[in-house]
Amino acid sequence: MNEKEKFFNFMDSVKPEKDFMEEDVPKAPNYHDKLFWAALPERDGLHNLSPDEKPSMEIKNFDVFYIHPTGYFLKHWNEPLEDDSASYERTGSHLASQASAFSETCNVYAPYYRQATYFSFYDTQSNGVQAQDVAYSDIANAFAVYMEKYNSGRPFFIAGHSQGALHGQRLIHEYISLNPNREKFIAAYLIGYILPIKHFNTLYPDLYISKSADDQKSIISWSTGLEGFRRSRAYSMFWLPQGWTTENMEQPIVCQNPLCWTSNKDWQQDKNNIIIRLRSNNPFLTDYSATKHQHSKISIESIDDLDFEARYSKNFMIETRGTLIDKIKSFAPNGDLHNFDMSLFWGAIRNNVKQRANAFST
């Protein structure tokens, strides 16, 4: 069976069996209840993992509101929030491999939410966008509670990957841009989802596309692939204030190289970057048919014996090459390194969060 046939078989296995219906939507979370938060600063957890020195548990001067990517691959349009589900375990893995990059500088606030199932991104009817609207409503409600109950006037970042970045885009339009919350907003890392430049001013008239390592009120984004990877025929759902649409993935989009934090087209290396890998005692991350929480032991460690370099490509992505990329490219048979968007640059993100936070303070 070739890769295309495998993909179509997988999509058949995760496709919901009936259309989206309001009466089937799982019960909404109450974010005043701490059970619906995957990460809070007073609670030690996977967001505090580190390959070197563990972050302090003391309350810090900065926050990050982190939105995890898709980890739900079952046949509801939206995930029922059940803490014994495999998707909760995948959320934990995302805290470990992504949110942890922020925890040295920031208090991490990360909601569980009724995420849209993976198939939503491939639905050609209206089901997928309705599922995304449900997911976003949770993110908006969680952010409102965060600002009211937890923020206490601290400067903050917003971060998200994939589905999390999609909801982050909308959140910033509705709750940051042209809003009093902008005053304490530092920057957003919205990774692994397209943000077309042609729509930027419509969404964020008073914010900026990041052009340096320490600029403020700015949006940072990138998607990662092997050298020469193309997405010329791929389209993605995209939210605009007037409604949902689809956008070509290969067009001018917000993209910075996290090894230099600019759109410089030269190959870049960063000796201070720490590349991490996730360790687990079972294969739940790649077993998309898993339904139950396996309570896996999860850790992260640095990769010290392999390296890579990256550059901003003519395809508006970050392309990569090197000994590490040669090792992991078997996990990306089509050339897309989406699952490694943040772990490849974990140390660079950690260092940059500190740099931007310090710049905000001065």
The 8 nearest C-alpha neighbors of each residue, nearest first, counted from 0:
[[1, 4, 5, 2, 3, 6, 8, 7],
 [2, 0, 4, 3, 5, 6, 7, 332],
 [3, 1, 5, 4, 6, 0, 332, 333],
 [4, 2, 6, 5, 1, 7, 0, 8],
 [3, 5, 7, 6, 1, 2, 0, 8],
 [6, 4, 2, 8, 3, 7, 9, 1],
 [5, 7, 9, 3, 4, 8, 2, 10],
 [8, 6, 10, 4, 9, 5, 11, 3],
 [9, 7, 5, 11, 6, 10, 4, 12],
 [8, 10, 12, 6, 7, 11, 5, 13],
 [9, 11, 7, 13, 12, 8, 14, 6],
 [12, 10, 8, 14, 9, 13, 7, 6],
 [11, 13, 9, 10, 14, 8, 73, 74],
 [14, 12, 10, 73, 11, 74, 72, 15],
 [13, 15, 11, 118, 74, 12, 10, 16],
 [16, 14, 74, 17, 75, 13, 76, 18],
 [15, 17, 14, 74, 18, 75, 13, 76],
 [18, 16, 15, 19, 20, 14, 75, 74],
 [17, 19, 126, 20, 16, 15, 76, 125],
 [18, 20, 126, 76, 17, 21, 129, 130],
 [21, 19, 23, 22, 18, 24, 126, 17],
 [22, 20, 23, 24, 19, 25, 129, 133],
 [21, 23, 20, 24, 25, 19, 26, 18],
 [24, 22, 21, 20, 25, 19, 75, 76],
 [23, 25, 21, 22, 26, 77, 20, 76],
 [26, 24, 79, 23, 27, 77, 78, 113],
 [25, 27, 24, 28, 79, 80, 113, 23],
 [26, 28, 25, 29, 137, 113, 24, 112],
 [29, 27, 30, 35, 26, 137, 112, 80],
 [28, 30, 31, 32, 27, 35, 141, 33],
 [31, 29, 32, 141, 35, 28, 144, 33],
 [30, 32, 29, 33, 144, 35, 148, 141],
 [33, 31, 30, 34, 29, 35, 36, 28],
 [32, 34, 35, 36, 31, 30, 39, 29],
 [35, 33, 32, 36, 37, 30, 29, 31],
 [34, 36, 33, 111, 30, 32, 110, 28],
 [37, 35, 110, 38, 33, 111, 34, 109],
 [38, 36, 110, 109, 111, 35, 39, 91],
 [39, 37, 109, 108, 36, 107, 40, 46],
 [38, 40, 108, 42, 41, 107, 36, 109],
 [41, 39, 106, 42, 107, 38, 108, 58],
 [40, 42, 39, 43, 56, 58, 57, 38],
 [43, 41, 40, 39, 44, 38, 56, 47],
 [44, 42, 41, 47, 40, 45, 56, 46],
 [43, 45, 46, 47, 42, 38, 48, 94],
 [44, 46, 95, 47, 48, 94, 91, 43],
 [45, 47, 99, 94, 95, 44, 98, 48],
 [48, 46, 45, 99, 44, 102, 54, 49],
 [49, 47, 45, 46, 99, 95, 53, 299],
 [48, 50, 51, 53, 52, 47, 299, 99],
 [51, 49, 300, 301, 299, 52, 48, 275],
 [52, 50, 49, 53, 300, 301, 48, 54],
 [51, 53, 49, 54, 50, 48, 55, 103],
 [52, 54, 49, 48, 51, 55, 47, 103],
 [55, 53, 103, 47, 102, 52, 56, 49],
 [54, 56, 57, 53, 103, 58, 102, 59],
 [55, 57, 54, 58, 40, 41, 43, 42],
 [58, 56, 55, 59, 40, 41, 106, 54],
 [59, 57, 56, 106, 60, 40, 41, 55],
 [60, 58, 61, 105, 106, 57, 104, 62],
 [59, 61, 153, 58, 105, 62, 154, 104],
 [62, 60, 105, 154, 155, 59, 153, 106],
 [63, 61, 155, 106, 105, 107, 156, 154],
 [64, 62, 156, 107, 155, 157, 105, 65],
 [63, 65, 157, 108, 109, 158, 156, 107],
 [64, 66, 158, 109, 159, 63, 157, 108],
 [67, 65, 159, 163, 109, 158, 68, 64],
 [66, 68, 163, 159, 160, 93, 65, 90],
 [69, 67, 163, 162, 161, 160, 70, 66],
 [70, 68, 162, 71, 117, 114, 67, 161],
 [69, 71, 86, 89, 68, 90, 72, 117],
 [70, 72, 116, 86, 69, 73, 117, 78],
 [73, 71, 117, 116, 13, 287, 70, 74],
 [74, 72, 13, 75, 71, 116, 15, 14],
 [73, 75, 15, 13, 14, 76, 16, 72],
 [76, 74, 77, 15, 73, 78, 116, 79],
 [75, 77, 116, 130, 115, 74, 15, 19],
 [78, 76, 115, 75, 113, 114, 116, 130],
 [77, 79, 113, 114, 80, 75, 71, 115],
 [80, 78, 25, 81, 113, 77, 26, 75],
 [79, 81, 78, 113, 82, 112, 25, 111],
 [82, 80, 83, 84, 79, 87, 78, 86],
 [81, 83, 84, 87, 80, 292, 85, 86],
 [82, 84, 292, 81, 291, 85, 87, 293],
 [85, 83, 291, 292, 86, 82, 87, 290],
 [84, 86, 292, 291, 290, 88, 87, 289],
 [85, 87, 89, 70, 88, 71, 84, 90],
 [88, 86, 90, 85, 89, 84, 82, 91],
 [87, 89, 91, 85, 86, 90, 292, 92],
 [88, 90, 86, 92, 91, 87, 70, 93],
 [91, 89, 87, 93, 88, 92, 86, 94],
 [92, 90, 88, 94, 89, 93, 95, 45],
 [91, 93, 89, 95, 90, 94, 96, 88],
 [94, 92, 90, 96, 95, 91, 97, 89],
 [93, 95, 98, 46, 91, 92, 97, 45],
 [96, 94, 45, 92, 46, 93, 99, 97],
 [95, 97, 93, 94, 342, 92, 99, 277],
 [98, 96, 99, 93, 94, 100, 95, 341],
 [99, 97, 94, 100, 46, 101, 95, 96],
 [98, 100, 46, 102, 101, 97, 95, 47],
 [99, 101, 349, 98, 345, 102, 97, 348],
 [102, 100, 99, 105, 98, 103, 349, 104],
 [101, 103, 105, 99, 104, 100, 47, 106],
 [102, 104, 54, 101, 105, 55, 100, 349],
 [105, 103, 102, 353, 101, 61, 59, 352],
 [106, 104, 62, 61, 102, 101, 63, 59],
 [105, 107, 62, 40, 59, 63, 102, 61],
 [108, 106, 63, 40, 39, 105, 62, 38],
 [107, 109, 64, 39, 38, 65, 63, 106],
 [108, 110, 38, 65, 37, 36, 64, 66],
 [111, 109, 36, 37, 112, 35, 141, 108],
 [110, 112, 36, 37, 35, 109, 113, 80],
 [111, 113, 114, 137, 110, 134, 138, 80],
 [114, 112, 78, 134, 77, 79, 80, 115],
 [113, 115, 134, 112, 77, 78, 116, 69],
 [114, 116, 77, 130, 131, 76, 134, 119],
 [115, 117, 71, 76, 118, 119, 72, 77],
 [116, 118, 119, 72, 120, 71, 69, 115],
 [117, 119, 120, 121, 116, 14, 122, 13],
 [120, 118, 127, 122, 117, 121, 116, 115],
 [119, 121, 118, 122, 117, 127, 236, 235],
 [122, 120, 118, 119, 123, 127, 117, 235],
 [121, 123, 119, 127, 124, 120, 118, 126],
 [122, 124, 121, 125, 127, 126, 120, 119],
 [123, 125, 122, 126, 127, 128, 18, 121],
 [124, 126, 127, 128, 129, 123, 122, 19],
 [127, 125, 19, 129, 124, 128, 130, 18],
 [126, 128, 119, 130, 129, 122, 125, 131],
 [127, 129, 131, 130, 125, 126, 132, 243],
 [130, 128, 132, 126, 131, 127, 125, 133],
 [129, 131, 127, 133, 115, 128, 132, 76],
 [130, 132, 128, 134, 129, 133, 115, 135],
 [133, 131, 129, 135, 130, 134, 136, 128],
 [134, 132, 136, 130, 131, 135, 129, 137],
 [135, 133, 114, 131, 113, 132, 137, 136],
 [134, 136, 138, 132, 137, 133, 166, 131],
 [137, 135, 139, 133, 138, 134, 132, 140],
 [138, 136, 140, 135, 139, 134, 112, 141],
 [137, 139, 135, 141, 140, 136, 142, 134],
 [138, 140, 136, 142, 137, 141, 135, 143],
 [139, 141, 137, 143, 142, 138, 136, 144],
 [142, 140, 138, 144, 143, 139, 30, 137],
 [141, 143, 145, 139, 144, 140, 138, 146],
 [142, 144, 140, 146, 145, 141, 147, 139],
 [145, 143, 147, 141, 142, 146, 148, 140],
 [144, 146, 142, 149, 143, 148, 147, 150],
 [147, 145, 150, 143, 144, 148, 149, 142],
 [148, 146, 144, 145, 143, 149, 150, 151],
 [149, 147, 145, 144, 146, 150, 151, 31],
 [148, 150, 145, 151, 146, 147, 144, 152],
 [149, 151, 146, 152, 153, 145, 148, 147],
 [152, 150, 153, 149, 148, 146, 147, 145],
 [151, 153, 150, 154, 183, 146, 149, 155],
 [152, 154, 61, 151, 150, 155, 60, 62],
 [155, 153, 183, 61, 184, 62, 185, 152],
 [156, 154, 62, 184, 63, 61, 185, 183],
 [155, 157, 63, 186, 185, 187, 184, 62],
 [156, 158, 187, 64, 63, 65, 188, 186],
 [159, 157, 188, 65, 187, 189, 64, 66],
 [158, 160, 164, 163, 66, 189, 65, 67],
 [159, 161, 164, 190, 163, 68, 191, 189],
 [160, 162, 191, 164, 68, 163, 192, 165],
 [163, 161, 68, 165, 164, 69, 160, 166],
 [162, 164, 159, 66, 68, 160, 67, 161],
 [165, 163, 159, 189, 160, 167, 161, 162],
 [166, 164, 162, 168, 167, 163, 192, 161],
 [167, 165, 169, 163, 168, 164, 135, 170],
 [166, 168, 164, 170, 165, 169, 163, 171],
 [169, 167, 165, 166, 171, 170, 164, 172],
 [168, 170, 172, 166, 167, 171, 173, 165],
 [171, 169, 167, 173, 172, 168, 174, 166],
 [170, 172, 175, 174, 168, 169, 173, 176],
 [173, 171, 169, 176, 170, 202, 174, 175],
 [172, 174, 170, 171, 175, 169, 176, 178],
 [173, 175, 171, 170, 172, 178, 176, 180],
 [176, 174, 171, 181, 178, 180, 172, 173],
 [175, 177, 178, 172, 203, 171, 181, 205],
 [178, 176, 175, 205, 179, 181, 204, 203],
 [177, 179, 175, 176, 180, 181, 174, 173],
 [180, 178, 181, 182, 177, 175, 176, 183],
 [181, 179, 175, 178, 182, 183, 184, 174],
 [182, 180, 175, 184, 179, 183, 178, 176],
 [181, 183, 180, 184, 179, 154, 178, 185],
 [184, 182, 154, 181, 180, 155, 185, 153],
 [183, 185, 181, 155, 182, 154, 186, 156],
 [184, 186, 216, 215, 156, 155, 183, 154],
 [187, 185, 217, 216, 156, 215, 218, 184],
 [188, 186, 157, 218, 158, 156, 189, 219],
 [187, 189, 158, 219, 190, 220, 218, 157],
 [190, 188, 164, 220, 159, 158, 187, 160],
 [189, 191, 160, 220, 221, 192, 188, 164],
 [190, 192, 222, 161, 160, 221, 337, 340],
 [193, 191, 161, 190, 164, 165, 194, 222],
 [192, 194, 195, 252, 248, 191, 253, 235],
 [193, 195, 252, 253, 196, 192, 199, 198],
 [196, 194, 252, 197, 198, 251, 193, 253],
 [195, 197, 252, 199, 198, 251, 253, 194],
 [196, 198, 195, 199, 200, 251, 252, 201],
 [199, 197, 201, 196, 195, 200, 202, 194],
 [198, 200, 196, 202, 201, 197, 203, 195],
 [201, 199, 204, 203, 202, 198, 197, 205],
 [202, 200, 198, 199, 203, 204, 197, 239],
 [201, 203, 199, 200, 172, 198, 204, 239],
 [202, 204, 200, 206, 205, 176, 199, 201],
 [205, 203, 200, 206, 201, 202, 176, 199],
 [206, 204, 203, 176, 177, 207, 200, 216],
 [207, 205, 203, 216, 217, 204, 176, 208],
 [208, 206, 217, 209, 216, 218, 205, 203],
 [207, 209, 218, 217, 210, 219, 253, 206],
 [208, 210, 217, 218, 219, 211, 207, 214],
 [209, 211, 261, 208, 260, 214, 212, 262],
 [212, 210, 260, 213, 261, 214, 209, 259],
 [211, 213, 260, 214, 351, 355, 210, 259],
 [212, 214, 355, 211, 354, 358, 215, 351],
 [215, 213, 211, 212, 209, 217, 355, 210],
 [214, 216, 217, 185, 186, 213, 359, 355],
 [217, 215, 186, 185, 206, 207, 184, 214],
 [216, 218, 207, 186, 209, 215, 208, 206],
 [219, 217, 187, 208, 209, 186, 207, 188],
 [220, 218, 188, 209, 187, 189, 255, 217],
 [221, 219, 190, 254, 189, 253, 188, 255],
 [220, 222, 254, 190, 191, 255, 316, 317],
 [221, 223, 191, 316, 317, 340, 337, 190],
 [224, 222, 317, 336, 340, 318, 337, 316],
 [225, 223, 335, 336, 318, 334, 228, 317],
 [226, 224, 319, 334, 318, 228, 227, 335],
 [225, 227, 318, 319, 228, 320, 224, 334],
 [226, 228, 225, 229, 318, 224, 334, 312],
 [229, 227, 225, 334, 226, 224, 335, 230],
 [230, 228, 231, 227, 314, 249, 334, 224],
 [231, 229, 233, 249, 232, 248, 228, 314],
 [230, 232, 249, 233, 229, 248, 247, 314],
 [233, 231, 230, 234, 247, 248, 249, 229],
 [232, 234, 230, 248, 231, 247, 235, 249],
 [235, 233, 247, 248, 246, 245, 232, 236],
 [234, 236, 245, 246, 237, 248, 247, 233],
 [235, 237, 245, 244, 246, 120, 234, 238],
 [238, 236, 244, 245, 243, 235, 246, 239],
 [239, 237, 243, 242, 244, 240, 169, 236],
 [238, 240, 242, 241, 243, 237, 244, 202],
 [241, 239, 242, 238, 202, 243, 169, 172],
 [242, 240, 239, 243, 238, 244, 201, 202],
 [243, 241, 239, 240, 238, 244, 237, 128],
 [244, 242, 238, 237, 239, 236, 128, 245],
 [243, 245, 237, 236, 238, 242, 246, 239],
 [246, 244, 236, 235, 237, 234, 247, 243],
 [247, 245, 235, 234, 248, 236, 237, 244],
 [246, 248, 234, 249, 233, 250, 235, 245],
 [247, 249, 234, 233, 250, 230, 246, 235],
 [250, 248, 231, 247, 230, 314, 315, 251],
 [249, 251, 252, 248, 247, 315, 195, 314],
 [252, 250, 196, 195, 315, 249, 253, 197],
 [253, 251, 195, 196, 194, 250, 254, 315],
 [252, 254, 194, 220, 196, 195, 208, 255],
 [255, 253, 221, 220, 252, 315, 316, 219],
 [254, 256, 262, 261, 260, 221, 257, 220],
 [255, 257, 260, 258, 261, 259, 311, 262],
 [258, 256, 260, 259, 255, 347, 344, 348],
 [257, 259, 256, 269, 260, 268, 267, 347],
 [258, 260, 257, 261, 256, 267, 212, 269],
 [261, 259, 257, 212, 256, 255, 211, 258],
 [260, 262, 255, 210, 263, 259, 211, 256],
 [263, 261, 255, 311, 256, 264, 254, 260],
 [262, 264, 261, 265, 311, 310, 256, 259],
 [263, 265, 311, 310, 262, 312, 266, 313],
 [266, 264, 310, 263, 267, 311, 309, 312],
 [265, 267, 310, 309, 308, 264, 268, 311],
 [268, 266, 309, 308, 310, 258, 265, 269],
 [269, 267, 308, 258, 270, 309, 266, 307],
 [270, 268, 271, 272, 258, 267, 259, 347],
 [269, 271, 272, 268, 273, 258, 306, 347],
 [272, 270, 269, 273, 346, 347, 350, 268],
 [271, 273, 346, 347, 269, 270, 274, 344],
 [274, 272, 346, 345, 301, 275, 271, 344],
 [275, 273, 343, 301, 302, 345, 344, 342],
 [276, 274, 301, 300, 342, 302, 273, 299],
 [277, 275, 299, 300, 301, 278, 342, 302],
 [276, 278, 299, 298, 96, 279, 300, 275],
 [277, 279, 298, 297, 299, 276, 280, 300],
 [280, 278, 297, 296, 281, 295, 298, 277],
 [279, 281, 296, 295, 278, 282, 297, 283],
 [282, 280, 279, 283, 295, 293, 296, 284],
 [281, 283, 284, 285, 286, 280, 279, 295],
 [284, 282, 286, 285, 281, 289, 287, 293],
 [285, 283, 282, 286, 89, 287, 92, 281],
 [284, 286, 283, 287, 282, 288, 289, 281],
 [287, 285, 283, 288, 284, 289, 282, 290],
 [288, 286, 289, 285, 72, 284, 283, 290],
 [287, 289, 286, 290, 72, 73, 12, 13],
 [290, 288, 287, 286, 291, 85, 283, 292],
 [289, 291, 85, 84, 288, 292, 86, 73],
 [292, 290, 84, 85, 83, 289, 293, 86],
 [291, 293, 85, 84, 83, 294, 88, 87],
 [292, 294, 295, 291, 85, 88, 283, 281],
 [295, 293, 292, 296, 88, 297, 83, 291],
 [296, 294, 293, 297, 280, 279, 281, 88],
 [295, 297, 279, 280, 294, 298, 278, 281],
 [298, 296, 279, 278, 295, 277, 299, 92],
 [297, 299, 278, 277, 279, 300, 296, 48],
 [300, 298, 277, 276, 278, 50, 275, 49],
 [301, 299, 50, 275, 276, 302, 277, 298],
 [300, 302, 275, 274, 50, 303, 273, 276],
 [303, 301, 274, 275, 304, 305, 300, 276],
 [304, 302, 305, 301, 306, 274, 273, 275],
 [303, 305, 302, 306, 323, 322, 301, 274],
 [306, 304, 323, 322, 303, 302, 307, 321],
 [305, 307, 323, 322, 321, 304, 308, 303],
 [308, 306, 321, 320, 323, 322, 324, 319],
 [307, 309, 268, 267, 320, 319, 266, 321],
 [310, 308, 319, 267, 266, 318, 317, 320],
 [309, 311, 266, 317, 318, 264, 265, 267],
 [312, 310, 317, 264, 316, 262, 256, 263],
 [313, 311, 314, 316, 315, 317, 310, 318],
 [312, 314, 315, 311, 316, 264, 317, 251],
 [313, 315, 312, 316, 249, 229, 250, 230],
 [316, 314, 313, 312, 251, 252, 254, 311],
 [317, 315, 222, 312, 314, 311, 223, 318],
 [316, 318, 311, 223, 310, 312, 222, 224],
 [319, 317, 226, 224, 225, 309, 310, 223],
 [318, 320, 309, 225, 226, 308, 224, 317],
 [319, 321, 324, 307, 308, 226, 225, 309],
 [320, 322, 307, 324, 323, 306, 308, 325],
 [321, 323, 325, 324, 305, 306, 307, 326],
 [324, 322, 305, 326, 306, 325, 321, 307],
 [323, 325, 327, 321, 326, 322, 320, 328],
 [324, 326, 322, 323, 328, 327, 321, 320],
 [327, 325, 323, 324, 328, 322, 329, 305],
 [328, 326, 324, 329, 330, 325, 323, 331],
 [327, 329, 331, 330, 325, 324, 326, 332],
 [328, 330, 331, 327, 332, 326, 325, 334],
 [331, 329, 328, 327, 332, 336, 334, 326],
 [332, 330, 328, 334, 329, 333, 335, 336],
 [331, 333, 334, 329, 330, 328, 335, 2],
 [332, 334, 331, 335, 228, 2, 336, 328],
 [333, 335, 331, 225, 332, 228, 224, 336],
 [334, 336, 224, 331, 337, 333, 225, 223],
 [337, 335, 224, 223, 339, 338, 331, 334],
 [338, 336, 340, 339, 335, 223, 191, 222],
 [337, 339, 336, 340, 341, 335, 342, 191],
 [340, 338, 342, 336, 337, 341, 343, 223],
 [341, 339, 337, 223, 338, 342, 222, 343],
 [340, 342, 344, 343, 339, 345, 97, 96],
 [341, 343, 345, 339, 344, 275, 96, 274],
 [344, 342, 274, 341, 339, 345, 340, 275],
 [343, 345, 347, 341, 342, 346, 274, 348],
 [346, 344, 342, 348, 347, 341, 100, 274],
 [345, 347, 273, 272, 349, 348, 344, 350],
 [346, 348, 272, 344, 350, 349, 345, 351],
 [349, 347, 351, 345, 346, 350, 352, 344],
 [350, 348, 100, 346, 352, 347, 351, 101],
 [351, 349, 347, 353, 348, 352, 346, 354],
 [350, 352, 354, 348, 353, 349, 347, 355],
 [353, 351, 355, 349, 354, 350, 356, 348],
 [352, 354, 356, 351, 350, 355, 104, 357],
 [355, 353, 351, 357, 352, 356, 213, 358],
 [354, 356, 213, 358, 352, 357, 353, 351],
 [355, 357, 359, 353, 358, 354, 352, 360],
 [358, 356, 360, 354, 359, 355, 353, 361],
 [359, 357, 355, 361, 360, 356, 354, 213],
 [360, 358, 356, 357, 361, 355, 185, 215],
 [359, 361, 357, 358, 356, 355, 154, 60],
 [360, 358, 359, 357, 356, 355, 354, 213]]
